[in-house]
Every structure is written in structure tokens, then in C-alpha cells.
Amino acid sequence: MPKNQKITDTDLKILKILTENAKTNYRAISKKINIAIGTVSNRIHNLKSKGIIKKFTIEIDTNKLGYEITAIILLQIKGQSIFEVEQELAKNPNVYAIYDTTGNWDCIIAVKFKQVEDLNNFIKTINKNENILRTSTSVCLNVIKENQFFPINEPP
């Protein structure tokens, strides 16, 4: 989105409601923020067309699905291959976040697995990639906070 496009307070209020519950219907949104249903529809359409709303989704408790292993993996990658390696990692369903970073590490990935053996196999597989120079893995003992969405603060 170009920097000169402004998001209004009404847009932020709509986004806040949708981040709390993506299933909230237009009528409920219109009542909560006291605007017409048509306005809600238009605002959401505009937010989608601008790429601000990418999709409507749900938050899942991955532990209850058996994904009890969460790890953060730091990677040093050959400079010319960073994008290529990141795109390949993005195809793996166990990789739920990829960050292109500055500093000593080129990339940070967050992964979830059901078993330590699965994590071990994943690490061994990526370390075979000739473009990955070095990795450092930290297994998370406790997940204190993990949001799948960014919390929107309602305007004053």
C-alpha cells in the first residue's frame, strides 16, 4: 500500500473487530461501530483490494493437534541464494514463519513438529543444502505468547 493512502479510524475499528473474530457479520460490525451495513461492506472490500486484509482465518491451538515441538532456527545462507532458500523453506508446511534478517543470521524460521524425530530430520535435511552455511536451533520449552494475527488498537 502506498504511504500516502490513509487508514481511517473506522477502518481500524473494523479491523479490530475482525481480528477478534473473523466470522463477525457485517450487521454486527455496523451495530458495534454505529455505521451502515453498506459502509461496512464497502470498507471491507476496500481493505481487501488494498491488500490490508489478505484473508479471513481462524486461530488454531496447534498443541491440541499434536504439534508440541516449537523451534526457532537461525540460518546463514550464501548471499546470492537467500531468496531461493527462503522460497524453498516456505513450501514446508511445518515452517510457519520466515524472517529475512540483518546481523549474523540471514534468516530466522519458526517451525512446529509433532515429534523430536521430525524436527531432527528437518534440521538434517536443510543442513544438506549447499547454500545453507550454518544453522542454530533453539527448541522452545514454553510458548508464552504466539498470535497468528496482529492485534489492532482501537483509535481513541
ZADO-1210 file (C-alpha; in nm, 4 decimals, padded with zeros to 6 digits):
<atoms>
<atom x="00.0000" y="00.0000" z="00.0000" code="MET" pos="1"/>
<atom x="00.1448" y="00.3403" z="-00.0902" code="PRO" pos="2"/>
<atom x="00.2405" y="00.5502" z="00.2096" code="LYS" pos="3"/>
<atom x="00.0004" y="00.8310" z="00.1118" code="ASN" pos="4"/>
<atom x="-00.3076" y="00.6062" z="00.1494" code="GLN" pos="5"/>
<atom x="-00.4585" y="00.6652" z="00.4906" code="LYS" pos="6"/>
<atom x="-00.6419" y="00.4144" z="00.7031" code="ILE" pos="7"/>
<atom x="-00.9311" y="00.5802" z="00.8821" code="THR" pos="8"/>
<atom x="-01.0390" y="00.5304" z="01.2415" code="ASP" pos="9"/>
<atom x="-01.3454" y="00.3470" z="01.1069" code="THR" pos="10"/>
<atom x="-01.1188" y="00.1096" z="00.9119" code="ASP" pos="11"/>
<atom x="-00.9171" y="00.0417" z="01.2284" code="LEU" pos="12"/>
<atom x="-01.2337" y="-00.0284" z="01.4259" code="LYS" pos="13"/>
<atom x="-01.3473" y="-00.2774" z="01.1613" code="ILE" pos="14"/>
<atom x="-01.0050" y="-00.4439" z="01.1567" code="LEU" pos="15"/>
<atom x="-01.0036" y="-00.4729" z="01.5367" code="LYS" pos="16"/>
<atom x="-01.3425" y="-00.6458" z="01.5349" code="ILE" pos="17"/>
<atom x="-01.2364" y="-00.8851" z="01.2586" code="LEU" pos="18"/>
<atom x="-00.9072" y="-00.9760" z="01.4287" code="THR" pos="19"/>
<atom x="-01.1024" y="-01.0693" z="01.7401" code="GLU" pos="20"/>
<atom x="-01.3490" y="-01.2796" z="01.5390" code="ASN" pos="21"/>
<atom x="-01.3167" y="-01.3126" z="01.1607" code="ALA" pos="22"/>
<atom x="-01.6705" y="-01.4565" z="01.1458" code="LYS" pos="23"/>
<atom x="-01.8324" y="-01.1331" z="01.2681" code="THR" pos="24"/>
<atom x="-02.1004" y="-01.0436" z="01.0143" code="ASN" pos="25"/>
<atom x="-02.1485" y="-00.7006" z="00.8618" code="TYR" pos="26"/>
<atom x="-02.4671" y="-00.6340" z="01.0607" code="ARG" pos="27"/>
<atom x="-02.2886" y="-00.6943" z="01.3939" code="ALA" pos="28"/>
<atom x="-01.9972" y="-00.4741" z="01.2873" code="ILE" pos="29"/>
<atom x="-02.2321" y="-00.1955" z="01.1817" code="SER" pos="30"/>
<atom x="-02.4085" y="-00.2063" z="01.5201" code="LYS" pos="31"/>
<atom x="-02.0816" y="-00.2101" z="01.7168" code="LYS" pos="32"/>
<atom x="-01.9386" y="00.0988" z="01.5482" code="ILE" pos="33"/>
<atom x="-02.2657" y="00.2678" z="01.4523" code="ASN" pos="34"/>
<atom x="-02.2304" y="00.2834" z="01.0728" code="ILE" pos="35"/>
<atom x="-02.4448" y="00.1482" z="00.7894" code="ALA" pos="36"/>
<atom x="-02.4081" y="-00.2122" z="00.6760" code="ILE" pos="37"/>
<atom x="-02.3311" y="-00.0896" z="00.3233" code="GLY" pos="38"/>
<atom x="-02.0466" y="00.1218" z="00.4613" code="THR" pos="39"/>
<atom x="-01.9039" y="-00.1812" z="00.6416" code="VAL" pos="40"/>
<atom x="-01.9231" y="-00.3821" z="00.3195" code="SER" pos="41"/>
<atom x="-01.7527" y="-00.1067" z="00.1191" code="ASN" pos="42"/>
<atom x="-01.4797" y="-00.0561" z="00.3802" code="ARG" pos="43"/>
<atom x="-01.4003" y="-00.4289" z="00.3977" code="ILE" pos="44"/>
<atom x="-01.3987" y="-00.4532" z="00.0180" code="HIS" pos="45"/>
<atom x="-01.1560" y="-00.1582" z="00.0023" code="ASN" pos="46"/>
<atom x="-00.9325" y="-00.3072" z="00.2728" code="LEU" pos="47"/>
<atom x="-00.9192" y="-00.6333" z="00.0756" code="LYS" pos="48"/>
<atom x="-00.8483" y="-00.4580" z="-00.2548" code="SER" pos="49"/>
<atom x="-00.5631" y="-00.2597" z="-00.0930" code="LYS" pos="50"/>
<atom x="-00.4133" y="-00.5852" z="00.0367" code="GLY" pos="51"/>
<atom x="-00.4563" y="-00.4860" z="00.4013" code="ILE" pos="52"/>
<atom x="-00.6942" y="-00.7766" z="00.4615" code="ILE" pos="53"/>
<atom x="-00.5237" y="-01.0742" z="00.2983" code="LYS" pos="54"/>
<atom x="-00.7647" y="-01.3444" z="00.4118" code="LYS" pos="55"/>
<atom x="-01.0109" y="-01.4392" z="00.6822" code="PHE" pos="56"/>
<atom x="-00.8846" y="-01.7208" z="00.9010" code="THR" pos="57"/>
<atom x="-00.9084" y="-01.8949" z="01.2363" code="ILE" pos="58"/>
<atom x="-00.6688" y="-01.9373" z="01.5259" code="GLU" pos="59"/>
<atom x="-00.5821" y="-02.2994" z="01.5996" code="ILE" pos="60"/>
<atom x="-00.4344" y="-02.4488" z="01.9157" code="ASP" pos="61"/>
<atom x="-00.1575" y="-02.6467" z="01.7476" code="THR" pos="62"/>
<atom x="-00.0687" y="-02.8302" z="02.0709" code="ASN" pos="63"/>
<atom x="-00.4151" y="-02.9876" z="02.0733" code="LYS" pos="64"/>
<atom x="-00.3434" y="-03.1140" z="01.7214" code="LEU" pos="65"/>
<atom x="-00.0260" y="-03.2797" z="01.8451" code="GLY" pos="66"/>
<atom x="00.2300" y="-03.0187" z="01.7345" code="TYR" pos="67"/>
<atom x="00.4073" y="-02.9978" z="02.0691" code="GLU" pos="68"/>
<atom x="00.7562" y="-02.9146" z="01.9393" code="ILE" pos="69"/>
<atom x="00.8155" y="-02.5483" z="01.8540" code="THR" pos="70"/>
<atom x="01.1630" y="-02.4412" z="01.7452" code="ALA" pos="71"/>
<atom x="01.3375" y="-02.1336" z="01.6140" code="ILE" pos="72"/>
<atom x="01.6112" y="-02.1940" z="01.3586" code="ILE" pos="73"/>
<atom x="01.8679" y="-01.9306" z="01.2621" code="LEU" pos="74"/>
<atom x="02.0300" y="-01.9723" z="00.9212" code="LEU" pos="75"/>
<atom x="02.3382" y="-01.8337" z="00.7483" code="GLN" pos="76"/>
<atom x="02.2873" y="-01.8611" z="00.3738" code="ILE" pos="77"/>
<atom x="02.5111" y="-01.7910" z="00.0743" code="LYS" pos="78"/>
<atom x="02.4296" y="-01.4307" z="-00.0193" code="GLY" pos="79"/>
<atom x="02.3101" y="-01.4919" z="-00.3727" code="GLN" pos="80"/>
<atom x="02.0869" y="-01.7800" z="-00.2618" code="SER" pos="81"/>
<atom x="01.8939" y="-01.6248" z="00.0291" code="ILE" pos="82"/>
<atom x="01.5695" y="-01.5685" z="-00.1606" code="PHE" pos="83"/>
<atom x="01.5841" y="-01.9108" z="-00.3266" code="GLU" pos="84"/>
<atom x="01.6413" y="-02.0910" z="00.0072" code="VAL" pos="85"/>
<atom x="01.3644" y="-01.8930" z="00.1791" code="GLU" pos="86"/>
<atom x="01.1199" y="-01.9751" z="-00.1014" code="GLN" pos="87"/>
<atom x="01.2040" y="-02.3448" z="-00.0715" code="GLU" pos="88"/>
<atom x="01.1618" y="-02.3390" z="00.3082" code="LEU" pos="89"/>
<atom x="00.8256" y="-02.1637" z="00.2666" code="ALA" pos="90"/>
<atom x="00.6908" y="-02.4720" z="00.0877" code="LYS" pos="91"/>
<atom x="00.7317" y="-02.6855" z="00.4014" code="ASN" pos="92"/>
<atom x="00.4035" y="-02.6993" z="00.5965" code="PRO" pos="93"/>
<atom x="00.5903" y="-02.7229" z="00.9295" code="ASN" pos="94"/>
<atom x="00.7525" y="-02.3828" z="00.8696" code="VAL" pos="95"/>
<atom x="00.5023" y="-02.1247" z="00.9910" code="TYR" pos="96"/>
<atom x="00.7169" y="-01.8113" z="00.9833" code="ALA" pos="97"/>
<atom x="01.0196" y="-01.6944" z="00.7849" code="ILE" pos="98"/>
<atom x="01.2042" y="-01.3700" z="00.8524" code="TYR" pos="99"/>
<atom x="01.4752" y="-01.2189" z="00.6324" code="ASP" pos="100"/>
<atom x="01.7072" y="-01.0540" z="00.8874" code="THR" pos="101"/>
<atom x="02.0132" y="-00.8374" z="00.9348" code="THR" pos="102"/>
<atom x="02.3068" y="-00.9226" z="01.1578" code="GLY" pos="103"/>
<atom x="02.4916" y="-01.2521" z="01.1895" code="ASN" pos="104"/>
<atom x="02.1994" y="-01.4578" z="01.0584" code="TRP" pos="105"/>
<atom x="02.0359" y="-01.4140" z="00.7200" code="ASP" pos="106"/>
<atom x="01.7094" y="-01.5834" z="00.8018" code="CYS" pos="107"/>
<atom x="01.5071" y="-01.6947" z="01.1020" code="ILE" pos="108"/>
<atom x="01.2404" y="-01.9614" z="01.0686" code="ILE" pos="109"/>
<atom x="00.9822" y="-02.0807" z="01.3196" code="ALA" pos="110"/>
<atom x="00.8728" y="-02.4424" z="01.2921" code="VAL" pos="111"/>
<atom x="00.6326" y="-02.6835" z="01.4613" code="LYS" pos="112"/>
<atom x="00.6555" y="-03.0602" z="01.4717" code="PHE" pos="113"/>
<atom x="00.4750" y="-03.3435" z="01.6434" code="LYS" pos="114"/>
<atom x="00.7904" y="-03.5319" z="01.7431" code="GLN" pos="115"/>
<atom x="01.1539" y="-03.4505" z="01.8121" code="VAL" pos="116"/>
<atom x="01.2490" y="-03.7052" z="01.5454" code="GLU" pos="117"/>
<atom x="01.0604" y="-03.4999" z="01.2850" code="ASP" pos="118"/>
<atom x="01.2452" y="-03.1828" z="01.3886" code="LEU" pos="119"/>
<atom x="01.5749" y="-03.3726" z="01.3809" code="ASN" pos="120"/>
<atom x="01.5081" y="-03.4984" z="01.0273" code="ASN" pos="121"/>
<atom x="01.4104" y="-03.1481" z="00.9131" code="PHE" pos="122"/>
<atom x="01.7319" y="-02.9961" z="01.0516" code="ILE" pos="123"/>
<atom x="01.9438" y="-03.2682" z="00.8905" code="LYS" pos="124"/>
<atom x="01.7668" y="-03.2160" z="00.5587" code="THR" pos="125"/>
<atom x="01.8164" y="-02.8387" z="00.5492" code="ILE" pos="126"/>
<atom x="02.1799" y="-02.8766" z="00.6562" code="ASN" pos="127"/>
<atom x="02.2383" y="-03.0862" z="00.3419" code="LYS" pos="128"/>
<atom x="02.1502" y="-02.7807" z="00.1300" code="ASN" pos="129"/>
<atom x="02.4822" y="-02.6491" z="-00.0054" code="GLU" pos="130"/>
<atom x="02.3525" y="-02.2914" z="00.0099" code="ASN" pos="131"/>
<atom x="02.2902" y="-02.3102" z="00.3857" code="ILE" pos="132"/>
<atom x="02.6236" y="-02.2432" z="00.5522" code="LEU" pos="133"/>
<atom x="02.5233" y="-02.2780" z="00.9167" code="ARG" pos="134"/>
<atom x="02.2196" y="-02.3234" z="01.1406" code="THR" pos="135"/>
<atom x="02.1453" y="-02.2765" z="01.5083" code="SER" pos="136"/>
<atom x="01.8322" y="-02.4327" z="01.6543" code="THR" pos="137"/>
<atom x="01.6561" y="-02.3482" z="01.9783" code="SER" pos="138"/>
<atom x="01.3683" y="-02.5644" z="02.0970" code="VAL" pos="139"/>
<atom x="01.1031" y="-02.3661" z="02.2817" code="CYS" pos="140"/>
<atom x="01.0303" y="-02.5022" z="02.6291" code="LEU" pos="141"/>
<atom x="00.7205" y="-02.2890" z="02.6809" code="ASN" pos="142"/>
<atom x="00.5296" y="-02.0701" z="02.4390" code="VAL" pos="143"/>
<atom x="00.4404" y="-01.7578" z="02.6339" code="ILE" pos="144"/>
<atom x="00.2719" y="-01.5687" z="02.3508" code="LYS" pos="145"/>
<atom x="00.2038" y="-01.6690" z="01.9940" code="GLU" pos="146"/>
<atom x="-00.0509" y="-01.4813" z="01.7878" code="ASN" pos="147"/>
<atom x="-00.1444" y="-01.5682" z="01.4350" code="GLN" pos="148"/>
<atom x="-00.2722" y="-01.2128" z="01.3943" code="PHE" pos="149"/>
<atom x="-00.1501" y="-00.8659" z="01.4784" code="PHE" pos="150"/>
<atom x="-00.3630" y="-00.7007" z="01.7457" code="PRO" pos="151"/>
<atom x="-00.5206" y="-00.3769" z="01.6251" code="ILE" pos="152"/>
<atom x="-00.5551" y="-00.0994" z="01.8808" code="ASN" pos="153"/>
<atom x="-00.8812" y="00.0863" z="01.8529" code="GLU" pos="154"/>
<atom x="-00.8365" y="00.4574" z="01.7801" code="PRO" pos="155"/>
<atom x="-00.9076" y="00.6986" z="02.0656" code="PRO" pos="156"/>
</atoms>
